[in-house]
Amino acid sequence: MIRSRRKHLKSFKILGENIRNIRNDKKISQEELAFRVSSAKNYIGCIERGEKFPSISIVLDIANALNVQIKDLFENI
């Protein structure tokens, strides 16, 4: 069970890194992304650091806001 939890935590960290990298590549601030997904800037920061685990709904909103396919956010997981 501990191994499974670690795997999930690592997956969320990679998801967050992917979101941050795509956001930075598109020159979008955390504040702008938060506005686009009707969320708080600090929540986006927590997702990008792997501290918060977003719902699939939020992940879909983020993909749409970044104009990428959802699979792009899950690359290397």
N, CA, C and O atoms as a Tripos MOL2 file, in Angstrom:
@<TRIPOS>MOLECULE
protein
  308   307    77     0     0
PROTEIN
NO_CHARGES

@<TRIPOS>ATOM
      1 N           0.8240   -1.1940    0.0000 N.3       1 MET1
      2 CA          0.0000    0.0000    0.0000 C.3       1 MET1
      3 C           0.8690    1.2600    0.0000 C.2       1 MET1
      4 O           0.5420    2.2300   -0.6840 O.2       1 MET1
      5 N           1.9540    1.2600    0.7440 N.am      2 ILE2
      6 CA          2.8370    2.4290    0.7750 C.3       2 ILE2
      7 C           3.4490    2.6620   -0.5960 C.2       2 ILE2
      8 O           3.5580    3.8040   -1.0440 O.2       2 ILE2
      9 N           3.8490    1.5850   -1.2630 N.am      3 ARG3
     10 CA          4.4370    1.7150   -2.5940 C.3       3 ARG3
     11 C           3.4350    2.3310   -3.5630 C.2       3 ARG3
     12 O           3.7910    3.1870   -4.3730 O.2       3 ARG3
     13 N           2.1820    1.8930   -3.4790 N.am      4 SER4
     14 CA          1.1400    2.4320   -4.3540 C.3       4 SER4
     15 C           0.9470    3.9190   -4.0940 C.2       4 SER4
     16 O           0.8090    4.6990   -5.0360 O.2       4 SER4
     17 N           0.9350    4.3160   -2.8420 N.am      5 ARG5
     18 CA          0.7660    5.7400   -2.4870 C.3       5 ARG5
     19 C           1.9260    6.5610   -3.0380 C.2       5 ARG5
     20 O           1.7170    7.6410   -3.5900 O.2       5 ARG5
     21 N           3.1340    6.0560   -2.8920 N.am      6 ARG6
     22 CA          4.3080    6.7680   -3.4210 C.3       6 ARG6
     23 C           4.2070    6.9300   -4.9370 C.2       6 ARG6
     24 O           4.5420    7.9800   -5.4850 O.2       6 ARG6
     25 N           3.7440    5.8790   -5.5990 N.am      7 LYS7
     26 CA          3.5970    5.9340   -7.0560 C.3       7 LYS7
     27 C           2.5970    7.0210   -7.4430 C.2       7 LYS7
     28 O           2.8300    7.7790   -8.3840 O.2       7 LYS7
     29 N           1.4840    7.0930   -6.7130 N.am      8 HIS8
     30 CA          0.4740    8.1160   -7.0100 C.3       8 HIS8
     31 C           1.0160    9.5140   -6.7360 C.2       8 HIS8
     32 O           0.7760   10.4380   -7.5140 O.2       8 HIS8
     33 N           1.7410    9.6710   -5.6430 N.am      9 LEU9
     34 CA          2.3160   10.9830   -5.3260 C.3       9 LEU9
     35 C           3.2920   11.4090   -6.4060 C.2       9 LEU9
     36 O           3.3160   12.5750   -6.8010 O.2       9 LEU9
     37 N           4.0940   10.4740   -6.8850 N.am     10 LYS10
     38 CA          5.0400   10.7820   -7.9610 C.3      10 LYS10
     39 C           4.2910   11.1670   -9.2330 C.2      10 LYS10
     40 O           4.7060   12.0800   -9.9460 O.2      10 LYS10
     41 N           3.1950   10.4790   -9.5180 N.am     11 SER11
     42 CA          2.3990   10.7800  -10.7130 C.3      11 SER11
     43 C           1.8250   12.1910  -10.6500 C.2      11 SER11
     44 O           1.8250   12.9050  -11.6520 O.2      11 SER11
     45 N           1.3360   12.5970   -9.4780 N.am     12 PHE12
     46 CA          0.7970   13.9420   -9.3380 C.3      12 PHE12
     47 C           1.8990   14.9890   -9.4580 C.2      12 PHE12
     48 O           1.6690   16.0800   -9.9800 O.2      12 PHE12
     49 N           3.0940   14.6580   -8.9750 N.am     13 LYS13
     50 CA          4.2150   15.5850   -9.1070 C.3      13 LYS13
     51 C           4.5710   15.7700  -10.5860 C.2      13 LYS13
     52 O           4.8160   16.8930  -11.0280 O.2      13 LYS13
     53 N           4.6000   14.6840  -11.3420 N.am     14 ILE14
     54 CA          4.8960   14.7680  -12.7790 C.3      14 ILE14
     55 C           3.7910   15.5330  -13.4980 C.2      14 ILE14
     56 O           4.0760   16.3600  -14.3650 O.2      14 ILE14
     57 N           2.5380   15.2700  -13.1500 N.am     15 LEU15
     58 CA          1.4220   16.0160  -13.7370 C.3      15 LEU15
     59 C           1.6210   17.5090  -13.5190 C.2      15 LEU15
     60 O           1.4750   18.3020  -14.4490 O.2      15 LEU15
     61 N           1.9540   17.8900  -12.2910 N.am     16 GLY16
     62 CA          2.1740   19.2960  -11.9770 C.3      16 GLY16
     63 C           3.3300   19.8910  -12.7620 C.2      16 GLY16
     64 O           3.2470   21.0200  -13.2450 O.2      16 GLY16
     65 N           4.4040   19.1330  -12.8850 N.am     17 GLU17
     66 CA          5.5540   19.6050  -13.6590 C.3      17 GLU17
     67 C           5.1810   19.7880  -15.1210 C.2      17 GLU17
     68 O           5.6000   20.7550  -15.7570 O.2      17 GLU17
     69 N           4.3970   18.8660  -15.6520 N.am     18 ASN18
     70 CA          3.9590   18.9880  -17.0450 C.3      18 ASN18
     71 C           3.1020   20.2320  -17.2380 C.2      18 ASN18
     72 O           3.2640   20.9600  -18.2170 O.2      18 ASN18
     73 N           2.1940   20.4710  -16.3020 N.am     19 ILE19
     74 CA          1.3500   21.6660  -16.3870 C.3      19 ILE19
     75 C           2.2210   22.9170  -16.3540 C.2      19 ILE19
     76 O           2.0370   23.8230  -17.1670 O.2      19 ILE19
     77 N           3.1710   22.9720  -15.4170 N.am     20 ARG20
     78 CA          4.0540   24.1360  -15.2990 C.3      20 ARG20
     79 C           4.8700   24.3430  -16.5660 C.2      20 ARG20
     80 O           4.9940   25.4660  -17.0540 O.2      20 ARG20
     81 N           5.4280   23.2580  -17.0970 N.am     21 ASN21
     82 CA          6.2560   23.3830  -18.3020 C.3      21 ASN21
     83 C           5.4560   23.8820  -19.4980 C.2      21 ASN21
     84 O           5.9110   24.7560  -20.2360 O.2      21 ASN21
     85 N           4.2750   23.3310  -19.6850 N.am     22 ILE22
     86 CA          3.4330   23.7640  -20.8050 C.3      22 ILE22
     87 C           3.0130   25.2140  -20.6000 C.2      22 ILE22
     88 O           3.0480   26.0170  -21.5330 O.2      22 ILE22
     89 N           2.6170   25.5430  -19.3780 N.am     23 ARG23
     90 CA          2.2030   26.9180  -19.0700 C.3      23 ARG23
     91 C           3.3420   27.8930  -19.3500 C.2      23 ARG23
     92 O           3.1320   28.9410  -19.9610 O.2      23 ARG23
     93 N           4.5370   27.5510  -18.9050 N.am     24 ASN24
     94 CA          5.6900   28.4270  -19.1350 C.3      24 ASN24
     95 C           6.0300   28.5240  -20.6200 C.2      24 ASN24
     96 O           6.3490   29.6070  -21.1110 O.2      24 ASN24
     97 N           5.9640   27.4090  -21.3350 N.am     25 ASP25
     98 CA          6.2360   27.4260  -22.7750 C.3      25 ASP25
     99 C           5.2740   28.3530  -23.5120 C.2      25 ASP25
    100 O           5.6360   28.9890  -24.5020 O.2      25 ASP25
    101 N           4.0500   28.4160  -23.0120 N.am     26 LYS26
    102 CA          3.0410   29.2700  -23.6400 C.3      26 LYS26
    103 C           3.0240   30.6830  -23.0510 C.2      26 LYS26
    104 O           2.1920   31.5150  -23.4120 O.2      26 LYS26
    105 N           3.9640   30.9300  -22.1370 N.am     27 LYS27
    106 CA          4.1170   32.2520  -21.5110 C.3      27 LYS27
    107 C           2.8170   32.7290  -20.8410 C.2      27 LYS27
    108 O           2.3880   33.8730  -20.9910 O.2      27 LYS27
    109 N           2.2190   31.7970  -20.1000 N.am     28 ILE28
    110 CA          1.0040   32.0900  -19.3470 C.3      28 ILE28
    111 C           1.3670   32.0790  -17.8700 C.2      28 ILE28
    112 O           2.0080   31.1400  -17.3970 O.2      28 ILE28
    113 N           0.9710   33.0980  -17.1480 N.am     29 SER29
    114 CA          1.2510   33.1490  -15.7140 C.3      29 SER29
    115 C           0.3050   32.2210  -14.9560 C.2      29 SER29
    116 O          -0.7360   31.8170  -15.4730 O.2      29 SER29
    117 N           0.6860   31.8920  -13.7250 N.am     30 GLN30
    118 CA         -0.2080   31.1150  -12.8640 C.3      30 GLN30
    119 C          -1.5110   31.8710  -12.6600 C.2      30 GLN30
    120 O          -2.5900   31.2790  -12.6440 O.2      30 GLN30
    121 N          -1.4030   33.1610  -12.5060 N.am     31 GLU31
    122 CA         -2.5850   33.9850  -12.3020 C.3      31 GLU31
    123 C          -3.5320   33.9010  -13.5060 C.2      31 GLU31
    124 O          -4.7450   33.7760  -13.3370 O.2      31 GLU31
    125 N          -2.9810   33.9700  -14.7070 N.am     32 GLU32
    126 CA         -3.8060   33.8770  -15.9200 C.3      32 GLU32
    127 C          -4.4360   32.4980  -16.0410 C.2      32 GLU32
    128 O          -5.6150   32.3810  -16.3770 O.2      32 GLU32
    129 N          -3.6590   31.4530  -15.7700 N.am     33 LEU33
    130 CA         -4.2100   30.1030  -15.8390 C.3      33 LEU33
    131 C          -5.3340   29.9340  -14.8160 C.2      33 LEU33
    132 O          -6.3780   29.3570  -15.1190 O.2      33 LEU33
    133 N          -5.1130   30.4350  -13.6240 N.am     34 ALA34
    134 CA         -6.1430   30.3580  -12.5840 C.3      34 ALA34
    135 C          -7.4140   31.0590  -13.0350 C.2      34 ALA34
    136 O          -8.5140   30.5480  -12.8290 O.2      34 ALA34
    137 N          -7.2680   32.2290  -13.6500 N.am     35 PHE35
    138 CA         -8.4230   32.9600  -14.1610 C.3      35 PHE35
    139 C          -9.1610   32.1360  -15.2120 C.2      35 PHE35
    140 O         -10.3900   32.0630  -15.2030 O.2      35 PHE35
    141 N          -8.4060   31.5190  -16.1160 N.am     36 ARG36
    142 CA         -9.0020   30.7440  -17.2020 C.3      36 ARG36
    143 C          -9.7720   29.5220  -16.7090 C.2      36 ARG36
    144 O         -10.7320   29.0890  -17.3480 O.2      36 ARG36
    145 N          -9.3520   28.9640  -15.5700 N.am     37 VAL37
    146 CA        -10.0310   27.7670  -15.0480 C.3      37 VAL37
    147 C         -10.8990   28.0890  -13.8280 C.2      37 VAL37
    148 O         -11.3720   27.1870  -13.1370 O.2      37 VAL37
    149 N         -11.1010   29.3820  -13.5720 N.am     38 SER38
    150 CA        -11.9240   29.8350  -12.4430 C.3      38 SER38
    151 C         -11.4540   29.2180  -11.1310 C.2      38 SER38
    152 O         -12.2300   28.6250  -10.3810 O.2      38 SER38
    153 N         -10.1640   29.3780  -10.8820 N.am     39 SER39
    154 CA         -9.5530   28.8180   -9.6850 C.3      39 SER39
    155 C          -8.6780   29.8800   -9.0330 C.2      39 SER39
    156 O          -8.5390   30.9860   -9.5550 O.2      39 SER39
    157 N          -8.0980   29.5440   -7.9070 N.am     40 ALA40
    158 CA         -7.1890   30.4640   -7.2160 C.3      40 ALA40
    159 C          -5.7570   30.2300   -7.6850 C.2      40 ALA40
    160 O          -5.3650   29.1020   -7.9850 O.2      40 ALA40
    161 N          -4.9890   31.3030   -7.7430 N.am     41 LYS41
    162 CA         -3.5920   31.2190   -8.1810 C.3      41 LYS41
    163 C          -2.8000   30.2640   -7.2840 C.2      41 LYS41
    164 O          -1.9960   29.4730   -7.7770 O.2      41 LYS41
    165 N          -3.0260   30.3370   -5.9730 N.am     42 ASN42
    166 CA         -2.2560   29.4680   -5.0780 C.3      42 ASN42
    167 C          -2.6220   27.9910   -5.2790 C.2      42 ASN42
    168 O          -1.7910   27.1120   -5.0480 O.2      42 ASN42
    169 N          -3.8550   27.7170   -5.7070 N.am     43 TYR43
    170 CA         -4.2490   26.3380   -5.9860 C.3      43 TYR43
    171 C          -3.4830   25.8110   -7.2010 C.2      43 TYR43
    172 O          -3.0300   24.6660   -7.1980 O.2      43 TYR43
    173 N          -3.3380   26.6250   -8.2220 N.am     44 ILE44
    174 CA         -2.5580   26.2300   -9.4050 C.3      44 ILE44
    175 C          -1.1160   25.9440   -8.9890 C.2      44 ILE44
    176 O          -0.5250   24.9580   -9.4300 O.2      44 ILE44
    177 N          -0.5560   26.7950   -8.1510 N.am     45 GLY45
    178 CA          0.8040   26.5830   -7.6600 C.3      45 GLY45
    179 C           0.9370   25.2650   -6.9080 C.2      45 GLY45
    180 O           1.9220   24.5480   -7.0790 O.2      45 GLY45
    181 N          -0.0510   24.9430   -6.0770 N.am     46 CYS46
    182 CA         -0.0350   23.6840   -5.3290 C.3      46 CYS46
    183 C          -0.1230   22.4800   -6.2710 C.2      46 CYS46
    184 O           0.5390   21.4650   -6.0500 O.2      46 CYS46
    185 N          -0.9330   22.5960   -7.3080 N.am     47 ILE47
    186 CA         -1.0240   21.5120   -8.2930 C.3      47 ILE47
    187 C           0.3180   21.3370   -8.9920 C.2      47 ILE47
    188 O           0.7940   20.2140   -9.1580 O.2      47 ILE47
    189 N           0.9260   22.4430   -9.3990 N.am     48 GLU48
    190 CA          2.2070   22.3690  -10.1160 C.3      48 GLU48
    191 C           3.3180   21.7920   -9.2430 C.2      48 GLU48
    192 O           4.2480   21.1760   -9.7630 O.2      48 GLU48
    193 N           3.2390   21.9790   -7.9370 N.am     49 ARG49
    194 CA          4.2490   21.4230   -7.0280 C.3      49 ARG49
    195 C           3.9050   20.0110   -6.5680 C.2      49 ARG49
    196 O           4.6730   19.3900   -5.8340 O.2      49 ARG49
    197 N           2.7500   19.5050   -6.9990 N.am     50 GLY50
    198 CA          2.3410   18.1660   -6.6030 C.3      50 GLY50
    199 C           1.8110   18.0900   -5.1860 C.2      50 GLY50
    200 O           1.7710   17.0100   -4.5970 O.2      50 GLY50
    201 N           1.4030   19.2230   -4.6290 N.am     51 GLU51
    202 CA          0.9010   19.2650   -3.2550 C.3      51 GLU51
    203 C          -0.6050   19.0430   -3.1790 C.2      51 GLU51
    204 O          -1.1120   18.5920   -2.1520 O.2      51 GLU51
    205 N          -1.3150   19.3510   -4.2430 N.am     52 LYS52
    206 CA         -2.7600   19.1620   -4.3230 C.3      52 LYS52
    207 C          -3.0630   18.2300   -5.4810 C.2      52 LYS52
    208 O          -2.3530   18.2160   -6.4870 O.2      52 LYS52
    209 N          -4.1130   17.4590   -5.3330 N.am     53 PHE53
    210 CA         -4.4760   16.4700   -6.3240 C.3      53 PHE53
    211 C          -5.7730   16.9000   -6.9920 C.2      53 PHE53
    212 O          -6.8520   16.7220   -6.4270 O.2      53 PHE53
    213 N          -5.6740   17.4660   -8.1900 N.am     54 PRO54
    214 CA         -6.8570   18.0190   -8.8590 C.3      54 PRO54
    215 C          -7.8190   16.9330   -9.3330 C.2      54 PRO54
    216 O          -7.4220   15.8090   -9.6410 O.2      54 PRO54
    217 N          -9.0780   17.3000   -9.3810 N.am     55 SER55
    218 CA        -10.0840   16.4000   -9.9470 C.3      55 SER55
    219 C          -9.8760   16.3210  -11.4540 C.2      55 SER55
    220 O          -9.2070   17.1680  -12.0480 O.2      55 SER55
    221 N         -10.4500   15.3060  -12.0530 N.am     56 ILE56
    222 CA        -10.3490   15.1720  -13.5100 C.3      56 ILE56
    223 C         -10.9950   16.3690  -14.1900 C.2      56 ILE56
    224 O         -10.5620   16.7830  -15.2660 O.2      56 ILE56
    225 N         -12.0170   16.9220  -13.5750 N.am     57 SER57
    226 CA        -12.6820   18.1090  -14.1190 C.3      57 SER57
    227 C         -11.7120   19.2870  -14.2050 C.2      57 SER57
    228 O         -11.6720   19.9870  -15.2170 O.2      57 SER57
    229 N         -10.9390   19.5040  -13.1560 N.am     58 ILE58
    230 CA         -9.9520   20.5940  -13.1530 C.3      58 ILE58
    231 C          -8.8610   20.3190  -14.1740 C.2      58 ILE58
    232 O          -8.4190   21.2310  -14.8730 O.2      58 ILE58
    233 N          -8.4220   19.0650  -14.2660 N.am     59 VAL59
    234 CA         -7.3850   18.7130  -15.2500 C.3      59 VAL59
    235 C          -7.8920   18.9840  -16.6650 C.2      59 VAL59
    236 O          -7.1480   19.4910  -17.5050 O.2      59 VAL59
    237 N          -9.1470   18.6520  -16.9300 N.am     60 LEU60
    238 CA         -9.7340   18.9450  -18.2440 C.3      60 LEU60
    239 C          -9.7890   20.4490  -18.4880 C.2      60 LEU60
    240 O          -9.4780   20.9130  -19.5850 O.2      60 LEU60
    241 N         -10.1820   21.2090  -17.4730 N.am     61 ASP61
    242 CA        -10.2190   22.6680  -17.6050 C.3      61 ASP61
    243 C          -8.8290   23.2320  -17.8790 C.2      61 ASP61
    244 O          -8.6730   24.1360  -18.7000 O.2      61 ASP61
    245 N          -7.8230   22.7010  -17.1940 N.am     62 ILE62
    246 CA         -6.4460   23.1660  -17.4010 C.3      62 ILE62
    247 C          -5.9960   22.8440  -18.8260 C.2      62 ILE62
    248 O          -5.4030   23.6910  -19.4940 O.2      62 ILE62
    249 N          -6.2740   21.6340  -19.2900 N.am     63 ALA63
    250 CA         -5.9000   21.2630  -20.6650 C.3      63 ALA63
    251 C          -6.5570   22.2110  -21.6680 C.2      63 ALA63
    252 O          -5.9090   22.6750  -22.6070 O.2      63 ALA63
    253 N          -7.8290   22.4910  -21.4680 N.am     64 ASN64
    254 CA         -8.5360   23.4150  -22.3650 C.3      64 ASN64
    255 C          -7.9500   24.8190  -22.2860 C.2      64 ASN64
    256 O          -7.7820   25.4810  -23.3100 O.2      64 ASN64
    257 N          -7.6400   25.2730  -21.0830 N.am     65 ALA65
    258 CA         -7.0920   26.6170  -20.9040 C.3      65 ALA65
    259 C          -5.7140   26.7480  -21.5480 C.2      65 ALA65
    260 O          -5.3480   27.8190  -22.0330 O.2      65 ALA65
    261 N          -4.9570   25.6590  -21.5500 N.am     66 LEU66
    262 CA         -3.6220   25.6720  -22.1590 C.3      66 LEU66
    263 C          -3.6620   25.2910  -23.6410 C.2      66 LEU66
    264 O          -2.6410   25.3030  -24.3280 O.2      66 LEU66
    265 N          -4.8630   24.9520  -24.1180 N.am     67 ASN67
    266 CA         -5.0530   24.5700  -25.5130 C.3      67 ASN67
    267 C          -4.1940   23.3600  -25.8990 C.2      67 ASN67
    268 O          -3.5320   23.3490  -26.9370 O.2      67 ASN67
    269 N          -4.2290   22.3350  -25.0260 N.am     68 VAL68
    270 CA         -3.5240   21.0810  -25.2880 C.3      68 VAL68
    271 C          -4.4940   19.9320  -25.0490 C.2      68 VAL68
    272 O          -5.5590   20.1110  -24.4580 O.2      68 VAL68
    273 N          -4.1110   18.7670  -25.5140 N.am     69 GLN69
    274 CA         -4.9010   17.5710  -25.2390 C.3      69 GLN69
    275 C          -4.5830   17.1000  -23.8250 C.2      69 GLN69
    276 O          -3.4670   17.2830  -23.3390 O.2      69 GLN69
    277 N          -5.5560   16.5030  -23.1780 N.am     70 ILE70
    278 CA         -5.3510   16.0510  -21.8020 C.3      70 ILE70
    279 C          -4.1850   15.0670  -21.7090 C.2      70 ILE70
    280 O          -3.4810   15.0320  -20.7000 O.2      70 ILE70
    281 N          -3.9810   14.2760  -22.7460 N.am     71 LYS71
    282 CA         -2.8740   13.3060  -22.7290 C.3      71 LYS71
    283 C          -1.5210   14.0010  -22.6070 C.2      71 LYS71
    284 O          -0.5720   13.4220  -22.0790 O.2      71 LYS71
    285 N          -1.4290   15.2360  -23.0930 N.am     72 ASP72
    286 CA         -0.1760   15.9850  -22.9900 C.3      72 ASP72
    287 C           0.1900   16.2720  -21.5320 C.2      72 ASP72
    288 O           1.3680   16.3420  -21.1810 O.2      72 ASP72
    289 N          -0.8280   16.4380  -20.6940 N.am     73 LEU73
    290 CA         -0.5680   16.7100  -19.2830 C.3      73 LEU73
    291 C          -0.0840   15.4690  -18.5450 C.2      73 LEU73
    292 O           0.5590   15.5720  -17.5000 O.2      73 LEU73
    293 N          -0.3940   14.3010  -19.0870 N.am     74 PHE74
    294 CA         -0.0310   13.0410  -18.4280 C.3      74 PHE74
    295 C           1.2020   12.3720  -19.0520 C.2      74 PHE74
    296 O           1.4850   11.2060  -18.7730 O.2      74 PHE74
    297 N           1.9200   13.0990  -19.8810 N.am     75 GLU75
    298 CA          3.1070   12.5260  -20.5170 C.3      75 GLU75
    299 C           4.1470   12.1370  -19.4650 C.2      75 GLU75
    300 O           4.3720   12.8700  -18.5020 O.2      75 GLU75
    301 N           4.7700   10.9880  -19.6580 N.am     76 ASN76
    302 CA          5.8250   10.4580  -18.7870 C.3      76 ASN76
    303 C           5.3240    9.9680  -17.4340 C.2      76 ASN76
    304 O           6.1120    9.8120  -16.5010 O.2      76 ASN76
    305 N           4.0320    9.7270  -17.3230 N.am     77 ILE77
    306 CA          3.5150    9.1700  -16.0610 C.3      77 ILE77
    307 C           3.3580    7.6830  -16.2320 C.2      77 ILE77
    308 O           2.9370    6.9950  -15.3010 O.2      77 ILE77
@<TRIPOS>BOND
     1     1     2 1
     2     2     3 1
     3     3     4 2
     4     3     5 am
     5     5     6 1
     6     6     7 1
     7     7     8 2
     8     7     9 am
     9     9    10 1
    10    10    11 1
    11    11    12 2
    12    11    13 am
    13    13    14 1
    14    14    15 1
    15    15    16 2
    16    15    17 am
    17    17    18 1
    18    18    19 1
    19    19    20 2
    20    19    21 am
    21    21    22 1
    22    22    23 1
    23    23    24 2
    24    23    25 am
    25    25    26 1
    26    26    27 1
    27    27    28 2
    28    27    29 am
    29    29    30 1
    30    30    31 1
    31    31    32 2
    32    31    33 am
    33    33    34 1
    34    34    35 1
    35    35    36 2
    36    35    37 am
    37    37    38 1
    38    38    39 1
    39    39    40 2
    40    39    41 am
    41    41    42 1
    42    42    43 1
    43    43    44 2
    44    43    45 am
    45    45    46 1
    46    46    47 1
    47    47    48 2
    48    47    49 am
    49    49    50 1
    50    50    51 1
    51    51    52 2
    52    51    53 am
    53    53    54 1
    54    54    55 1
    55    55    56 2
    56    55    57 am
    57    57    58 1
    58    58    59 1
    59    59    60 2
    60    59    61 am
    61    61    62 1
    62    62    63 1
    63    63    64 2
    64    63    65 am
    65    65    66 1
    66    66    67 1
    67    67    68 2
    68    67    69 am
    69    69    70 1
    70    70    71 1
    71    71    72 2
    72    71    73 am
    73    73    74 1
    74    74    75 1
    75    75    76 2
    76    75    77 am
    77    77    78 1
    78    78    79 1
    79    79    80 2
    80    79    81 am
    81    81    82 1
    82    82    83 1
    83    83    84 2
    84    83    85 am
    85    85    86 1
    86    86    87 1
    87    87    88 2
    88    87    89 am
    89    89    90 1
    90    90    91 1
    91    91    92 2
    92    91    93 am
    93    93    94 1
    94    94    95 1
    95    95    96 2
    96    95    97 am
    97    97    98 1
    98    98    99 1
    99    99   100 2
   100    99   101 am
   101   101   102 1
   102   102   103 1
   103   103   104 2
   104   103   105 am
   105   105   106 1
   106   106   107 1
   107   107   108 2
   108   107   109 am
   109   109   110 1
   110   110   111 1
   111   111   112 2
   112   111   113 am
   113   113   114 1
   114   114   115 1
   115   115   116 2
   116   115   117 am
   117   117   118 1
   118   118   119 1
   119   119   120 2
   120   119   121 am
   121   121   122 1
   122   122   123 1
   123   123   124 2
   124   123   125 am
   125   125   126 1
   126   126   127 1
   127   127   128 2
   128   127   129 am
   129   129   130 1
   130   130   131 1
   131   131   132 2
   132   131   133 am
   133   133   134 1
   134   134   135 1
   135   135   136 2
   136   135   137 am
   137   137   138 1
   138   138   139 1
   139   139   140 2
   140   139   141 am
   141   141   142 1
   142   142   143 1
   143   143   144 2
   144   143   145 am
   145   145   146 1
   146   146   147 1
   147   147   148 2
   148   147   149 am
   149   149   150 1
   150   150   151 1
   151   151   152 2
   152   151   153 am
   153   153   154 1
   154   154   155 1
   155   155   156 2
   156   155   157 am
   157   157   158 1
   158   158   159 1
   159   159   160 2
   160   159   161 am
   161   161   162 1
   162   162   163 1
   163   163   164 2
   164   163   165 am
   165   165   166 1
   166   166   167 1
   167   167   168 2
   168   167   169 am
   169   169   170 1
   170   170   171 1
   171   171   172 2
   172   171   173 am
   173   173   174 1
   174   174   175 1
   175   175   176 2
   176   175   177 am
   177   177   178 1
   178   178   179 1
   179   179   180 2
   180   179   181 am
   181   181   182 1
   182   182   183 1
   183   183   184 2
   184   183   185 am
   185   185   186 1
   186   186   187 1
   187   187   188 2
   188   187   189 am
   189   189   190 1
   190   190   191 1
   191   191   192 2
   192   191   193 am
   193   193   194 1
   194   194   195 1
   195   195   196 2
   196   195   197 am
   197   197   198 1
   198   198   199 1
   199   199   200 2
   200   199   201 am
   201   201   202 1
   202   202   203 1
   203   203   204 2
   204   203   205 am
   205   205   206 1
   206   206   207 1
   207   207   208 2
   208   207   209 am
   209   209   210 1
   210   210   211 1
   211   211   212 2
   212   211   213 am
   213   213   214 1
   214   214   215 1
   215   215   216 2
   216   215   217 am
   217   217   218 1
   218   218   219 1
   219   219   220 2
   220   219   221 am
   221   221   222 1
   222   222   223 1
   223   223   224 2
   224   223   225 am
   225   225   226 1
   226   226   227 1
   227   227   228 2
   228   227   229 am
   229   229   230 1
   230   230   231 1
   231   231   232 2
   232   231   233 am
   233   233   234 1
   234   234   235 1
   235   235   236 2
   236   235   237 am
   237   237   238 1
   238   238   239 1
   239   239   240 2
   240   239   241 am
   241   241   242 1
   242   242   243 1
   243   243   244 2
   244   243   245 am
   245   245   246 1
   246   246   247 1
   247   247   248 2
   248   247   249 am
   249   249   250 1
   250   250   251 1
   251   251   252 2
   252   251   253 am
   253   253   254 1
   254   254   255 1
   255   255   256 2
   256   255   257 am
   257   257   258 1
   258   258   259 1
   259   259   260 2
   260   259   261 am
   261   261   262 1
   262   262   263 1
   263   263   264 2
   264   263   265 am
   265   265   266 1
   266   266   267 1
   267   267   268 2
   268   267   269 am
   269   269   270 1
   270   270   271 1
   271   271   272 2
   272   271   273 am
   273   273   274 1
   274   274   275 1
   275   275   276 2
   276   275   277 am
   277   277   278 1
   278   278   279 1
   279   279   280 2
   280   279   281 am
   281   281   282 1
   282   282   283 1
   283   283   284 2
   284   283   285 am
   285   285   286 1
   286   286   287 1
   287   287   288 2
   288   287   289 am
   289   289   290 1
   290   290   291 1
   291   291   292 2
   292   291   293 am
   293   293   294 1
   294   294   295 1
   295   295   296 2
   296   295   297 am
   297   297   298 1
   298   298   299 1
   299   299   300 2
   300   299   301 am
   301   301   302 1
   302   302   303 1
   303   303   304 2
   304   303   305 am
   305   305   306 1
   306   306   307 1
   307   307   308 2
@<TRIPOS>SUBSTRUCTURE
     1 MET1         2 RESIDUE 1 A MET
     2 ILE2         6 RESIDUE 1 A ILE
     3 ARG3        10 RESIDUE 1 A ARG
     4 SER4        14 RESIDUE 1 A SER
     5 ARG5        18 RESIDUE 1 A ARG
     6 ARG6        22 RESIDUE 1 A ARG
     7 LYS7        26 RESIDUE 1 A LYS
     8 HIS8        30 RESIDUE 1 A HIS
     9 LEU9        34 RESIDUE 1 A LEU
    10 LYS10       38 RESIDUE 1 A LYS
    11 SER11       42 RESIDUE 1 A SER
    12 PHE12       46 RESIDUE 1 A PHE
    13 LYS13       50 RESIDUE 1 A LYS
    14 ILE14       54 RESIDUE 1 A ILE
    15 LEU15       58 RESIDUE 1 A LEU
    16 GLY16       62 RESIDUE 1 A GLY
    17 GLU17       66 RESIDUE 1 A GLU
    18 ASN18       70 RESIDUE 1 A ASN
    19 ILE19       74 RESIDUE 1 A ILE
    20 ARG20       78 RESIDUE 1 A ARG
    21 ASN21       82 RESIDUE 1 A ASN
    22 ILE22       86 RESIDUE 1 A ILE
    23 ARG23       90 RESIDUE 1 A ARG
    24 ASN24       94 RESIDUE 1 A ASN
    25 ASP25       98 RESIDUE 1 A ASP
    26 LYS26      102 RESIDUE 1 A LYS
    27 LYS27      106 RESIDUE 1 A LYS
    28 ILE28      110 RESIDUE 1 A ILE
    29 SER29      114 RESIDUE 1 A SER
    30 GLN30      118 RESIDUE 1 A GLN
    31 GLU31      122 RESIDUE 1 A GLU
    32 GLU32      126 RESIDUE 1 A GLU
    33 LEU33      130 RESIDUE 1 A LEU
    34 ALA34      134 RESIDUE 1 A ALA
    35 PHE35      138 RESIDUE 1 A PHE
    36 ARG36      142 RESIDUE 1 A ARG
    37 VAL37      146 RESIDUE 1 A VAL
    38 SER38      150 RESIDUE 1 A SER
    39 SER39      154 RESIDUE 1 A SER
    40 ALA40      158 RESIDUE 1 A ALA
    41 LYS41      162 RESIDUE 1 A LYS
    42 ASN42      166 RESIDUE 1 A ASN
    43 TYR43      170 RESIDUE 1 A TYR
    44 ILE44      174 RESIDUE 1 A ILE
    45 GLY45      178 RESIDUE 1 A GLY
    46 CYS46      182 RESIDUE 1 A CYS
    47 ILE47      186 RESIDUE 1 A ILE
    48 GLU48      190 RESIDUE 1 A GLU
    49 ARG49      194 RESIDUE 1 A ARG
    50 GLY50      198 RESIDUE 1 A GLY
    51 GLU51      202 RESIDUE 1 A GLU
    52 LYS52      206 RESIDUE 1 A LYS
    53 PHE53      210 RESIDUE 1 A PHE
    54 PRO54      214 RESIDUE 1 A PRO
    55 SER55      218 RESIDUE 1 A SER
    56 ILE56      222 RESIDUE 1 A ILE
    57 SER57      226 RESIDUE 1 A SER
    58 ILE58      230 RESIDUE 1 A ILE
    59 VAL59      234 RESIDUE 1 A VAL
    60 LEU60      238 RESIDUE 1 A LEU
    61 ASP61      242 RESIDUE 1 A ASP
    62 ILE62      246 RESIDUE 1 A ILE
    63 ALA63      250 RESIDUE 1 A ALA
    64 ASN64      254 RESIDUE 1 A ASN
    65 ALA65      258 RESIDUE 1 A ALA
    66 LEU66      262 RESIDUE 1 A LEU
    67 ASN67      266 RESIDUE 1 A ASN
    68 VAL68      270 RESIDUE 1 A VAL
    69 GLN69      274 RESIDUE 1 A GLN
    70 ILE70      278 RESIDUE 1 A ILE
    71 LYS71      282 RESIDUE 1 A LYS
    72 ASP72      286 RESIDUE 1 A ASP
    73 LEU73      290 RESIDUE 1 A LEU
    74 PHE74      294 RESIDUE 1 A PHE
    75 GLU75      298 RESIDUE 1 A GLU
    76 ASN76      302 RESIDUE 1 A ASN
    77 ILE77      306 RESIDUE 1 A ILE
